[in-house]
């Protein structure tokens, strides 16, 4: 409302300036020339009549929340909309090699509504406390076995308070006889770890799987390459983001954020360290021969130092052409004792020695070019050559950089199906965070992309729609920006109001005045001036009067 009145006042002021001059002095001219001020007043009246009676914005579209329901077979689905932690197990373990004060997994978890939620009834799992170890897990409906179907894991995260240092990744816990969710901790075997993690300015999106060496039976972590996408926004914008991992039987994988691919690759080619070791390795027992020459260049053995090469010549010499500046005070030192300094009362000469006033810059030197003994400045010695060295030439005996010979790798194996990982039977969150109130929601583990997409549409999609409906429109955003930066009002007026006013003025008026480019001549004359006008001027005025009313007339400038 305030913006609208501000525009009206501005346009009215411009219009007032526009109609200060006109060139008609009788009643007939008033019949065929449209007065701009009247048009402007009429336009303002029309706007006043057409403007709404109230400035109440239209109601925000309401998005109704309904708990998502899986549309196909799933191994795990959790929306937390029952408001409880039924089916979830809090860990009571202690972390090894950690001080007892922080070793316990006593971080607090709760099912809550999201802060500033736009979807009443939509609840999620919240990591409530900070600077503590948190661990919680839940069993799958049945273990996931890697065979001929893809693996899809998907869930939502919202860093409601931003994130200082901590993770929000999920672990798929391996199916083992020793698995005890009550004692879930950082060393509990997992098959896959996936999700966001951040500390300092390092923003990560983990995809790690534990691969079993078929020869030794040992497990080794394989890390996906870092995504090229900038991940910072997902950690800082305090919005809910959807994280999806798709792992296919052909060993390809995709990582998506908000249903957009941010990373992809193949388990055989894009993991570090590689799944399969090299066929050959360097022989650890091989040694470089003593006579192996790795020098590509050597000093020329036939080169001789020139007779006139003086290695003792200094690099700098005194400038013999320099002249002492006039007014140089040779007898004045650069620093003198401070005459205003006084010996401290607690000065003990037996302990502290003889007291001496601190040195200050000699005030007599401030106006002189210099004080003290004048010395010639040093310049580069044109005869300086430095220590002579023979030039370098190609080494005819160069054999290249020595490398140990290759031998067959005794630990070599070739696993062409790393997709067939260790089955897992539970999903868990084992986290340390320096930030509280991390919101998790809508976990799903399945094999069909359509099922995951439907689940996302009914959960994350509703959140996105609700947030979009609550966001202000373009005008609202402009108003909000101007509230923070008042100078934007000037920009709005110049870029919107002024052009509109000019269009209305020049298109809708029956008479156009070029008052924006040049000053108008005063056309109104008094009765006495009219009486003394020449016959030629009267004829010109009569000719002007005979022009049709619709003709646009331009003032003589």
N, C-alpha and C positions, 0 to 999 in steps of 0.2 A: 504494500500500500504506500509506504513511504517512497519507494522508488518511483512509483507511478506519478505521485504528486511532484516529485523532484523533476521528472521529465516535463510535466505540464508547465511548471514555473519557468524552466529553461526555454521551452519553445515560445512561451508568451513573451519573454524578454527579447528573444530574437525577433519575433514578429513586431514588437513595438518599435524596434530600431528600423525595421524594414519599411514601415509606412510613414516615416517622418516627412517624406517629400512626395508630392503629386503635382501634376501640371494642369489640373482642370480648375477653371474659375467661374463656370456658370452651371445652370441647372441642366442644360442639354447634355453636357459631358457626363454628368452623373448617371444619365440613362444608359450610356453605352460602354462605361468602364466599370469593371468590378473592383470594389475596394478590398484590398488584401486583408486589412485589419478585420473587416466584417467577415471575410471568408475564414480567417483564423478563429475568430470568436465562434462562428457557426460550427467549425470543425471541433472546437473544444467542447461546445455544448453537445454535439452529437456523441463525442466520446464519453462525456459525463453521463448522457442518457443511456448509452450502451454498456457502460461498465457495470459489472455485477454489484448487487446491493451489498454483498459481504465479500471479504477477502479470504474466507475460509477455504483452504486447499481441498481438493477432492479427496474423499476417503482412500486410504491405502488399501490396495487389493489384499484380501486376506487369503493366506495359504493355510489350508487345514492339514494337520499332521495325522498320518496314520502309520502305525508300525509296519515296517517292511516285512514281507512274507516271501520266502524263497519260491521261485517259480520252477524249480527242478531239483535234482538230487544234489545234496550238499553234504560235506563232511563236518562242517561247523558253520553255525550262523548265530550271531549274538547282536541284539540291538539294545539291550539293557532297559527296555521300556517297561519291564515289570517293576523296576525300581529297586531291585535287590541284587545281591551277588550270588544268588543260587547257581550252583554249578561251577563256581570259581573257588579255588583253594589258595589261601594266603600262606606264603612260605614262612616257616619258623626257623630257617637255617641261619647259620653264621658264616660270614665270608672268611676264607682262610687268609693268613698273612696280613691281617688288618687289626688295628687297635680295637680292643674290646668295646670301647665307647661307641664305635661306629660300625662294628662288624655285623651287628644284627640286621636282619631284613625286617625292620620295624616301621618302614615307611607306610603311610596311611593311604588306603584306597577307599573311594566312596562312589556310589551311583548318584549323580546329580544332574540337574538341568544345566545347560550351558549358560554362562554369564551373558546377559543381554540377548537372550534367545529370541528369535522371531517365530519359533515353533513351540508353543506350549505343549508339554507332554513328551517332547523328544528328550530322552535322557541318555547319558553316556557314562563311561567309566572315567573317573577323575583321579589323577595322581595328586593328592592333596598337599603333601608336605614337601619340604625342600631339604637339601643337604642330608639325605638319608638314602639307605638302600631299600629299594622296593622290588618285590617279586610276587607275582600272582599268575596263576595258570588254570587251564581248564582242559578237560578231556575232549577229544573228538568223538563224534558218534560212532566212528569206526576208523581204524588206522588207514592212513593213506599209503598205498603201495604204488611206486613208480613203474608203470608198465606201458600201455599204449595210449593213455589219455593224458592231456595236459594237466598241469597244476596251476590253479589260479588262487592267489591269496590277495585279499583286498580289505582295507579298513580306512577309517577316517581319523585325522588328528587335527586338533586345534590348540595352538600355543596361546592360550587366552591372555597370559601375561608376557607374551614374547618368550624368548628363550635365551638365557645367559650361557649356560653350559650344561648339556645333558642330551639324552637321547629319547626317542619315541619309537624304537624299532621293536619288532616282534620276533620271537624265536619259535621255530617249529621243532618240538622236542622229540628226539629219536625214540623209536620204540625199542626199549631194552628191558630185560628182566629187573634191572636195578632202578628203573625210573620210579621215583617217589616224589610226587608233586608237593608234599608237605615239606620236603627238604630241597626244593628247587633253589639253585644258586648259580653263580657264574660259571662253575665247572660242570654243570649238568650237560651231558651230551645233547647237541642239537644237530639237525640236518641242514636247516636253512635259517639265516638271520637276514631280516629285511626291514628297511624303514629309515627314517630321517635321524640324523645325529649332528650335533653342533657343539663346538667349543671354540671360544675366541672368534676369529673370522673365518674359520674353516667349516664350511657347510657341506655336509655329506648326505648321500642317499645310499645306504649299504645294500648290497646283495652279496652275501657270503654263503658258500655251501661247503660242507665238510666232505671231502672225498676220501674214500678208503683205498689205500694202496693194495692192489690185489696180490702183491708178492710178500709184503711185510705185514699187512693187516693193520697198519697204522693209519690214522686219519690226519689229513692236512687241510687247512683252511684255504679256499680259493676265492679271491676277491675279484668282483667285476671291475672293469675299467671305470674310471670316474666319468660321469656324464659331462657333455660339453655345455649343457644348459646352465644358466645362472639360477641357482637354487635359493638365493637369499630371500626373495620375496615370500616364499612358502614358510619361512621361519619368523618373519617380522610383521606380516600384515594382519595377524590375529584373526584370520579367516580359517574356516574349515576346509581342509584339503584331503583329497581322495588319493590314496597310494595303492597301486596295483602292480603285482608281479605276475607275469605270464611265462610259464616254463613249458616248452613243448618237447615231445618225444624225439624230435629231430635235433635236439640240443640247442635250438635257438631260444632266445629269451627276449622279453620286452619289459621295460619298467615305465610305468605311466604315472603321471601326477595330474589329477583332474581330467582323466581320460585322454591326456595328450602324452605321446611317447617322448620321454626325455633321455632314454638310454636303451640300447638294444645291442645284441651281439650273439655269439655262439660260445657254448661252454668249452669247446675245443680250442678256440682261437682268441678269446677275449677275456680270459681269466689270468690272474697273477697270484702265485706262480702258475705256469701251465699245468693242465691236468696230466699230460703225458710227459715224462722226462725225455731228454735227448737220447738218440740211439748211441751216440758216441760221446765220450768225455775226454778231457785232457789227462794224460798219464801222470798221476801224482808222483811217480818215481823217476820221471824223465828229468834230466838236468842239462842246462845249457853248456856246450863245450867251452873250454877256456879260451880257445882261439877264435870264437865266434865274434865277428866284427859287425856291430850294429850302428857304426858311425856313417851317415850318408855323406858328410863333408869332413875333410881333415885339413890342417894347416899345410900350405905348400912347403915341402921340405927344401926346395931349391930357391926359395925367396931369400933375399938379403936386405938388411936394413940400409937405407941410403946414408951416405957419409954425412950429409947435412941435417940428418934427423936429430934434433936436440930433445932428448927425453927429459932434460932437467929444466927446460924453460917453463916458467910459471904460467898458469892459466890466466891470471889477472896481473896487471901492472899499473903503476901510478900514471895518471894523465899529466904529461909534461906540459900540456898547453893550458891547463887549468890555472886560473888567477884567483887569488883570495878576494872575496867580496869586500867592497869598501864598507867601513864601519864595523868590521869584525872585531870583537872584544877579546884579544888574546889573553889579557890578564884577568879576565873574569871567569870564574868557574861556572859550569852549567848548573850546579846545585849548591845551595848555601844552607847554613843552619837556620831554622825557623826562629826569627827574633822574638816572636810572641809566645814561644813555648816556655813552659815553666816546669821545673823538676817537681815531680809528685811528692807530696808531703811524706808518704810512706816509703820513699826510696831509701834503701839501705845500701850504701856504697860498699860495705863489707860483704854483703850478700849479692848485690846486683852489679857491683862494679861502678866505675866512674860514669856519672850520668852525662849523656850527650843529647843536645837538642836534635829532633828529627830533621832530616834534610827536605828542602822544598826547592822547586824550580827558581832559579835566580831571576828576580823581577827585572833586572837590567837587561836580561837577554830577550825579553819579550819583544822589544822594539828593534833589536839588532839582528843582523843576518845570522849571527852565531856567536858562541863564546868558547873559550878554551883554545888550546893549541890547534891551529888550522892545519889540516892535512889534505893533500891532493886526493881527489876521488879516484877509485880504481876503475879501470876499463879492461875489456877483453884484450889479451895479448895476441896480436896478429901472427906472431911466430910460434904460438903454442901448437904442438902436435900430439902431445901425450905420449904414452908408452907405445912403442912400435910393436905391432903384431903382424905375423905373416898372413897373407890373404888365404881364404879358404878355397879349396878345390874339391872336385868330386873324388870320393874314395873309391878307387878301383877294386878294393877288396870288400866293399860293402855287401853284406849278406842278408840285410833286412832285419826286422825285429824278430827275435827268436820266440817261438811258441812251443810248448810241449806237444809231442805227437799225440794223435787221437787214438784211443783204444775203445773197444766195445764197452758200453755201459753195463756193468754187471747188474744194475738195478733197473734196467730198462723194462718197461711194459707198455702196452698200447691198449688203452681203454677207449673204444670208439663210441661207447654209450654212457657217458658220464651222467646223462639224465636219470639213469637207473640208480638213484641214491638210496640211502638207508631209509626205510619206511619211518614215518613219524606218527605219533598217536596223541599228541597234546600240543596246545598253543600256549605260549607264556610271554609275559613281559617282565624282564629283569633289568632294572634301570637305576641309575644314579642321576639325580638332577639338582642343579642349583636354582631351579625355578619351579614354582608350585603351579597347581591348577592346570596341568596338561590334560586335555580332554580327548578320550578315545571313544570311538563309536562304530557300530555296524561292521563287525568282523564277518568275513565269509571266506570259506575255503571250498572250492568246487572244481569241476573239470570242464564246464561249459561256459564259453564267453557270454552267451546270451543271458544265462542265469546271473552272472556277476553284473552285467549291464543293467538288468532289471532291478537287482538289489540296489545298485548305485542310484538308479533313477528314483526309486522309492525312498531313499535315505538322503544321500548327499545331494541329489537333484532337488529335493524339496527344500533343503537348507539354502541352496543357491538361489532358488526361486524366491524364497521368503526374503533373503537378503536383498535381492534385486528389487523386489516390490517395495521394500522399506527405504531404498536409497532415493534421494531427491532427484527430480528431473533436471534438465539442463538449466532452466531458469533458477531452480532452487540451488543448484551448485554454484551458479554465478552469484546469487545473492549471498550465499555462505562465504564465498571467496572474498566478496567485497566487504563483508563484516570484519574479516581478518585484515584485509588490505584496503582501506578506504579510498586510496588513490585510484582504484579500479572504477569508481563511479565516473571519473573524468573520461576514462577510456570508453566506458559504455555509452556515455552521452555523445562523444565524438564519433564513435563507430556505428551507433544505431540511431540515436535521436536526431542528430544533425542531418544525416543523409535523408531520413524519412521526411523531415521538415522541408528540406529543399525540393524533394520530389513533389510533395503536396503543393508547395508554393508555386513552382514553375509549371506544373501540369494542370492544376485545378483553378488557377486564377485567370480571369479574362484579360489581365494586363500584367506585363512582366517588367520589373524594374531591375536593372543591373546594379543594385546598390551594394552588392558584395565585392564588386571589382573596382568601381570608381565612385567618387563622391558625386551626389546629385547637385545640379544647379538649382537654385531657389526659383521655382516657377510661379509661386503665388505672388500676386502684385496687389497693391492697395488700389482703391478706386481712383486715387489721383494718378497713379502710374498708368492705369488703363486709359484714362482720359487723354493722356499725352502720348499714347502709342502711335506709331506711324501707320499710314494707310497700307503699306506693304505687309506689316505684321498682321493687320486685321484680315487681309485677304488670305494669308497663310492659315490663320485660325479657322476661317470659314471653310477652306478646303479640307482641313482636318476634320471639321464637324460633319462633312458629307461622307466620310468613310463609314463602312458598315460596322455595326456594334461589335461583331464577333472578331474584328481584325485586331491583332495584337500590336500595340504601339510601343515603341522604344523611345525612351527619353533621349534628347540630344545631350551628349556628354562632352 
